Amino acid sequence: MPVIRHAHSRRTETPNAVMTTLASPTQGDAAGLAVWRVDMRTGQSGPAHSFDTEQVWTVLEGGATVELDGESFAVEPGDTVVIPADVARRVHCDNHAGFAAIVAARSGAGAYAPSVAAPTACAALDGGKLIPAWIA
């Protein structure tokens, strides 16, 4: 389907954020690419983890500090963060403004963090990597 209506977008809520799938192989038959929106409440932090593919995040609202491989970057609306594959990352939402971003990555990308238990929002386990529902 070439047009995915907002009413048909898929929402996945975790303890740290809400991910809204805008397009993926299981949401509009997008072949090879997943696009989703991340919304974080003020003061939330995502878990430290890595993905086996590059991700591109564009900040829409609010602000955050993004940790990439031990280095921290403050981001605000209009900024784009290119996160390389297999680089440890963590997102800390602004304490006052919340945070929203649009993210694009290869569909079926696997997340991994050896010290973190598998969240229920993951669609599948693939060779020790978790495929989040919003990317599937």
Secondary structure as GFF3:
##gff-version 3
##sequence-region A 1 136
A	DSSP	three_ten_helix	6	8	.	.	.	ID=ss1
A	DSSP	beta_strand	10	13	.	.	.	ID=ss2
A	DSSP	beta_strand	18	23	.	.	.	ID=ss3
A	DSSP	beta_strand	33	40	.	.	.	ID=ss4
A	DSSP	beta_strand	50	51	.	.	.	ID=ss5
A	DSSP	beta_strand	55	62	.	.	.	ID=ss6
A	DSSP	beta_strand	64	68	.	.	.	ID=ss7
A	DSSP	beta_strand	71	75	.	.	.	ID=ss8
A	DSSP	beta_strand	80	83	.	.	.	ID=ss9
A	DSSP	beta_strand	89	93	.	.	.	ID=ss10
A	DSSP	beta_strand	99	106	.	.	.	ID=ss11
A	DSSP	beta_strand	111	112	.	.	.	ID=ss12
A	DSSP	beta_strand	122	126	.	.	.	ID=ss13
A	DSSP	beta_strand	129	132	.	.	.	ID=ss14
###
